[in-house]
Amino acid sequence: KQEVTQIPAALSVPEGENLVLNCSFTDSAIYNLQWFRQDPGKGLTSLLLIQSSQREQTSGRLNASLDKSSGRSTLYIAASQPGDSATYLCAGPNAGNNRKLIWGLGTSLAVNP
Amino acid sequence: EAQVTQNPRYLITVTGKKLTVTCSQNMNHEYMSWYRQDPGLGLRQIYYSMNVEVTDKGDVPEGYKVSRKEKRNFPLILESPSPNQTSLYFCASRNRGGQPQHFGDGTRLSIL
C-alpha cells in the first residue's frame, strides 16, 4: 500500500528565500504525483501534477520534480512571498488503483515579511 | 467559473439526526470523491464515483452513504451521525486520465 510522507511538518522562512518542500512515497510504480495548497478555511488548490513519465513541472515560481527510483518529489518555491504562506500537501495514487489518492500530512509554511 | 460547490459550509447537529452534505460541480467531470480531514490523520477518502450510478468505497466508508444520480451532483449522507464523524469534509472532482482534482471549500461538521 502506498504511503506518503512530508518533511518538514512546518517551516518558517523570511520573505525572499528559495525553499524546498519534500515528499516521499513508498511505491515507485506511482501513476502521478500532485502538489496542492491549502489555505485556512478553504479547500485545496491543485498546484502541479507530474505524470509518471515526467521529471518535473513548472508554474511561475513553483517547480515540482519527481524521482520515482528514489521515491521522492520536491516542490521548489523561488523568491518566497508572504502570500505563499499556506499548507502544502502532496498526494499519489494508491498502488494498483489510480482512482484513490494517498495523502501526506502536509508542510505548514509561514513566510515572514 | 469552474467550481465545486458544497453546502452547508458549517453545521452543528446532534447524534442520530440524519444529514446530507451536497456537492455539485459544473465542469462535467466524471470522477467525484468525498474526503474527510482530521488533525494528525490528514485527508482520507470516504467514497468515490467514477460516473453516474457508479460508486465505490474509499478508505473510511463506515457510517456514510453516497449517491450519483446525476453527473454533476454527489451528495454525502450521514444516516445516523455520531461524534466521531465530527470533521472537515471535502468534495472533489476531476476528469479521467489522472487530471488534477478540483476541491470544494469544505464543510465543517460538528456532531454533538
Contacts between the chains, C-beta under 8 A, distances in Angstrom:
chain1	res1	chain2	res2	distance
A	31	B	98	5.9
A	32	B	98	4.7
A	34	B	100	6.3
A	34	B	101	7.3
A	36	B	103	7.9
A	41	B	105	7.7
A	41	B	106	7.6
A	42	B	105	5.7
A	42	B	106	7.2
A	43	B	4	7.5
A	43	B	90	5.8
A	43	B	103	3.7
A	43	B	104	5.3
A	43	B	105	4.6
A	43	B	106	5.3
A	44	B	90	6.9
A	44	B	92	7.7
A	44	B	101	7.6
A	44	B	103	4.3
A	45	B	103	7.3
A	46	B	100	3.8
A	46	B	101	6.1
A	46	B	102	7.1
A	49	B	98	7.3
A	49	B	99	7.5
A	49	B	100	4.9
A	51	B	98	6.4
A	89	B	42	7.7
A	89	B	43	7.3
A	91	B	43	7.6
A	93	B	98	7.7
A	98	B	98	6.3
A	99	B	31	6.9
A	99	B	48	6.0
A	99	B	50	6.6
A	99	B	56	7.7
A	100	B	45	5.8
A	100	B	48	7.0
A	100	B	58	6.4
A	100	B	59	7.4
A	101	B	33	8.0
A	101	B	43	7.8
A	101	B	45	6.8
A	101	B	101	7.5
A	103	B	42	4.8
A	103	B	43	4.2
A	103	B	44	7.7
A	104	B	42	6.8
A	105	B	40	7.3
A	105	B	41	8.0
A	105	B	42	4.5
A	106	B	42	7.0
